[in-house]
Amino acid sequence: MARELEGYRDLLARIYEMFPGRLALTREETAQVLGISEKSVQRNATIPTVKMGHLVRVPIDGLARWMARESRVC
């Protein structure tokens, strides 16, 4: 079993607090969480997304994992 990334649970809790009851975010909401522009979210191919027809959503658990992984790189 893979080891959980440090800070993952804290990030996940913080995002769920911002968007209670949600499983996925829009690009605009993702930009709000990350403090960057929506265009930057769209251009960053490493942020996990799910496409449903023409809609693009970012799963909250995937975003928290991505944030924890990216913060370790810096």
Beta strands, then each sheet from edge to edge (+ up, - down):
strand 1: 24-25
strand 2: 50-52
strand 3: 55-59
sheet 1: 1+ 3- 2+
end
